[in-house]
Amino acid sequence: MDYDIDANDYTVLKNIILAKAPLNPYSDSDVDGDVDANDYTVLKNIILSKTTAKITHSGEYNFSSGAGSDKWAKRNNVTAPPPALNMTFDTDPTGWVEATSAQYTNISAGDGDVWTIAGINGNYTALQCKFNVAEGAYAGNVTSIGVTFNGSSQDSGDLLQLWVWNFTSGSWRQLGSDISLGNTSNQAYIKWTAWGKVYADYIDASNYMYILYAHDTSGKYLNVDYVKLEIVSPE
């Protein structure tokens, strides 16, 4: 997907309708958070000029751009991944330490410069991030979110957990399964589309999101190179 509506798109849509090509699993043409039969109708009407294509907007949020002035990254050594299921840093700041200026620089780009978070005294490592997703994207009508961790773990085969804060239930919800990390730099990425119709639970009234990265093995460290969010929504 190149997020441009041009002649190439019409050719692709025509071939899908003529059954010469399958519908891409991410081609949510009616932008409702599901890929289903309704999308075929939308595509057909676009080709027949009965409707116009919906343009999507993609915003990226990290510690170098787009994430707002109130963004932060804080690390902790916790007794379980994630820390208390009903707590964020804002509600329970105990033990959370904010990144220094140098550490923010290290995690703002995938350049190999890392912030090492150690699971001391047999505890688990955790990194909690806050982003303002209103800048550059239309947060009130989000259709997908991508969560990225770029970095490495202490040992090959260690697992990383990704969590998102649910403002409605006041608890963390895990995104997908635990992700296997190596002891060399690699990227863990989850494109999160299954909850497309309830994203309002995960973006608060001030357009903030909380993401938690947690090691699921005690006493280990994470080398954090780059973390970010990608928000896709109709314009």
C-alpha positions as CSV (number, residue, x, y, z in Angstrom):
1,M,0.0,0.0,0.0
2,D,1.4,3.4,-1.0
3,Y,-1.5,5.5,0.3
4,D,-1.9,7.2,-3.1
5,I,-5.0,6.8,-5.2
6,D,-3.8,6.7,-8.8
7,A,-4.1,4.7,-12.0
8,N,-2.3,1.7,-10.5
9,D,-5.0,1.4,-7.9
10,Y,-7.8,1.3,-10.5
11,T,-6.0,-1.5,-12.4
12,V,-5.6,-3.5,-9.3
13,L,-9.3,-3.0,-8.3
14,K,-10.4,-4.0,-11.8
15,N,-8.4,-7.2,-11.7
16,I,-9.8,-8.1,-8.3
17,I,-13.4,-7.7,-9.5
18,L,-12.6,-9.7,-12.6
19,A,-11.1,-12.4,-10.3
20,K,-7.6,-12.1,-11.8
21,A,-6.2,-11.1,-8.4
22,P,-7.2,-11.8,-4.8
23,L,-8.2,-9.0,-2.4
24,N,-5.2,-8.0,-0.3
25,P,-5.9,-8.9,3.3
26,Y,-5.2,-5.3,4.3
27,S,-7.4,-3.7,1.6
28,D,-10.2,-2.5,3.9
29,S,-11.8,-0.5,1.2
30,D,-14.8,0.7,3.1
31,V,-12.5,1.5,6.1
32,D,-14.7,-0.1,8.7
33,G,-11.9,-2.2,10.3
34,D,-13.0,-5.5,8.6
35,V,-12.1,-7.0,5.2
36,D,-15.2,-8.6,4.0
37,A,-17.8,-8.8,1.1
38,N,-18.7,-5.2,1.6
39,D,-15.2,-4.2,0.4
40,Y,-15.9,-5.9,-3.0
41,T,-19.0,-3.8,-3.5
42,V,-17.0,-0.7,-2.6
43,L,-14.3,-1.6,-5.1
44,K,-16.8,-2.3,-7.9
45,N,-18.6,1.0,-7.4
46,I,-15.3,2.9,-7.5
47,I,-14.5,1.3,-10.9
48,L,-18.0,2.0,-12.1
49,S,-17.5,5.7,-10.9
50,K,-20.5,5.4,-8.6
51,T,-18.4,6.4,-5.7
52,T,-15.0,8.0,-5.0
53,A,-12.2,6.1,-3.3
54,K,-11.7,6.8,0.4
55,I,-8.2,8.3,1.1
56,T,-6.5,7.0,4.2
57,H,-4.0,8.8,6.3
58,S,-1.0,7.2,7.9
59,G,0.7,8.8,10.9
60,E,3.9,7.6,12.6
61,Y,4.7,8.4,16.2
62,N,8.1,7.9,17.8
63,F,10.6,9.8,19.9
64,S,12.0,11.9,17.1
65,S,8.7,13.2,15.5
66,G,5.0,13.3,15.7
67,A,4.4,12.1,19.3
68,G,3.7,15.4,21.0
69,S,5.4,17.4,23.7
70,D,4.0,15.3,26.6
71,K,5.4,12.0,25.3
72,W,7.6,9.9,27.6
73,A,9.4,6.6,28.0
74,K,9.9,5.1,31.4
75,R,11.6,1.8,32.5
76,N,11.1,-0.3,35.5
77,N,12.0,-3.7,37.1
78,V,8.8,-5.4,37.8
79,T,7.7,-8.6,39.6
80,A,5.6,-9.8,36.6
81,P,5.0,-8.8,33.0
82,P,3.3,-6.5,32.7
83,P,3.3,-4.6,36.0
84,A,0.0,-4.4,37.9
85,L,-2.7,-5.0,35.3
86,N,-4.7,-2.0,36.5
87,M,-1.9,0.5,36.7
88,T,0.0,2.9,34.4
89,F,2.8,5.2,35.3
90,D,0.3,8.0,35.7
91,T,-1.7,6.1,38.3
92,D,1.2,4.3,40.0
93,P,4.7,5.9,39.4
94,T,6.5,3.7,41.9
95,G,9.8,2.5,40.5
96,W,9.4,4.0,37.0
97,V,12.4,6.0,35.8
98,E,12.2,8.3,32.7
99,A,14.7,8.1,29.9
100,T,17.5,10.6,29.9
101,S,18.1,12.9,27.0
102,A,20.8,10.5,25.7
103,Q,18.5,7.5,26.1
104,Y,15.7,9.3,24.2
105,T,18.1,9.9,21.4
106,N,19.1,6.2,21.4
107,I,15.5,5.0,21.0
108,S,14.4,7.6,18.4
109,A,15.8,5.8,15.4
110,G,16.9,2.3,14.3
111,D,20.6,3.2,14.2
112,G,22.0,0.6,16.5
113,D,22.4,3.0,19.4
114,V,20.4,1.3,22.3
115,W,19.0,1.9,25.7
116,T,19.7,-1.2,27.8
117,I,17.1,-2.0,30.4
118,A,18.2,-4.5,32.9
119,G,16.0,-6.9,34.9
120,I,17.9,-6.6,38.2
121,N,17.4,-8.7,41.3
122,G,15.7,-11.4,39.3
123,N,12.9,-9.1,38.2
124,Y,11.4,-8.5,34.7
125,T,12.3,-5.6,32.5
126,A,9.5,-3.3,31.3
127,L,9.4,-0.1,29.1
128,Q,6.2,2.0,29.2
129,C,5.7,4.7,26.5
130,K,3.2,7.5,26.1
131,F,2.4,9.0,22.7
132,N,0.0,11.7,21.6
133,V,-1.5,10.3,18.3
134,A,-3.5,13.4,17.4
135,E,-0.7,15.1,15.7
136,G,-0.8,14.3,12.0
137,A,-3.5,11.6,12.1
138,Y,-7.3,11.4,12.6
139,A,-7.4,9.6,15.9
140,G,-11.1,9.6,16.3
141,N,-11.7,7.1,13.4
142,V,-8.7,4.8,13.5
143,T,-8.8,1.6,11.4
144,S,-5.4,0.0,12.3
145,I,-2.4,0.5,14.6
146,G,1.1,-0.9,14.2
147,V,3.3,-1.3,17.2
148,T,7.1,-1.7,16.7
149,F,10.0,-2.7,18.9
150,N,13.4,-2.7,17.3
151,G,16.2,-4.1,19.5
152,S,17.5,-7.3,21.1
153,S,17.4,-9.5,24.2
154,Q,20.0,-11.0,26.4
155,D,19.7,-14.5,24.9
156,S,18.4,-16.0,21.7
157,G,14.8,-17.2,22.0
158,D,13.9,-14.7,24.8
159,L,10.3,-13.4,24.4
160,L,8.9,-9.9,24.3
161,Q,5.3,-9.0,25.2
162,L,3.5,-6.0,23.8
163,W,0.6,-4.5,25.7
164,V,-1.8,-1.6,25.2
165,W,-3.7,0.3,27.9
166,N,-7.5,0.1,27.8
167,F,-8.9,3.4,29.2
168,T,-12.4,2.0,29.4
169,S,-11.6,-1.1,31.5
170,G,-8.5,0.5,33.2
171,S,-6.2,-2.4,32.4
172,W,-3.5,-3.6,30.0
173,R,-4.4,-5.9,27.1
174,Q,-1.7,-8.0,25.4
175,L,-1.3,-7.6,21.6
176,G,-1.0,-11.1,20.1
177,S,1.3,-13.7,21.3
178,D,4.8,-13.4,22.9
179,I,7.3,-12.5,20.2
180,S,10.6,-14.3,20.0
181,L,13.7,-12.1,20.1
182,G,17.3,-12.8,19.4
183,N,20.5,-11.6,20.9
184,T,21.2,-9.6,17.8
185,S,19.2,-6.6,16.6
186,N,15.8,-7.5,15.2
187,Q,12.4,-6.0,14.9
188,A,9.2,-7.1,16.5
189,Y,6.1,-5.7,14.8
190,I,2.4,-6.2,15.3
191,K,-0.2,-4.7,12.9
192,W,-3.2,-4.5,15.1
193,T,-6.5,-4.5,13.1
194,A,-8.8,-7.0,14.8
195,W,-10.0,-4.3,17.3
196,G,-10.7,-1.7,14.6
197,K,-14.2,-0.8,15.9
198,V,-13.2,-0.3,19.5
199,Y,-10.0,1.8,19.2
200,A,-11.8,4.5,21.3
201,D,-11.0,2.3,24.3
202,Y,-7.3,2.7,23.6
203,I,-7.0,6.4,22.7
204,D,-8.2,8.7,25.4
205,A,-10.1,12.0,25.1
206,S,-6.7,13.8,24.9
207,N,-5.6,11.5,22.1
208,Y,-3.0,9.7,24.2
209,M,-2.0,6.0,24.0
210,Y,0.1,4.0,26.4
211,I,2.2,1.1,25.1
212,L,4.1,-1.4,27.3
213,Y,7.0,-3.5,26.2
214,A,7.9,-6.3,28.7
215,H,10.4,-9.1,28.8
216,D,8.7,-12.4,29.8
217,T,11.9,-13.9,31.3
218,S,13.1,-12.7,34.7
219,G,16.6,-11.4,35.3
220,K,17.2,-10.5,31.6
221,Y,17.9,-7.3,29.8
222,L,16.4,-5.6,26.7
223,N,18.4,-3.5,24.3
224,V,15.9,-1.0,23.0
225,D,16.9,0.6,19.7
226,Y,13.7,2.0,18.3
227,V,10.0,2.0,19.3
228,K,7.1,3.6,17.4
229,L,3.4,3.5,16.6
230,E,1.8,3.7,13.2
231,I,-1.8,4.9,13.0
232,V,-4.0,4.5,9.9
233,S,-7.4,6.2,9.6
234,P,-9.7,7.7,6.9
235,E,-9.0,11.3,6.1
